[in-house]
Amino acid sequence: MGSVEHYRQLVRELLTEYSQVDFSNPQLETELIFDLQRDRYQVVHVGWSNKRRVYGCVLHLDIIDGKIWIQHDGTEGGIANELVDRGVPKHDIVLGFHSPFKRQFTEFAVG
């Protein structure tokens, strides 16, 4: 298991990178939400697009009991793979968006 402080820093860096994607829409904002006391981290889109309200979570990660829980992943490539590429062992990543039953069939931790 990696250090929780290292995981906190890594998650903040990754989500900050995702928040800097330019959508060329000045009415759409990307918000970073970091709850450092409870180890909850999110990237959220807020604003307007084509006269329609936009509000949606792109990424939601938590750190629970020393593991990185991916609660929601709205990215194309998958943030789990990016965490692995940055040195996080698969046994320290939980795909929380899968049911507990389904997690046993992935390469990642079950929780």
Secondary structure by P-SEA (a helix, b strand, c coil): cccaaaaaaaaaaaaaaaaacccccccbbbbbbbcccccccbbbbbcccccbbbbbbcbbbbbcccbbbcccccccccaaaaaaaaccccccccccccccccccccccccc
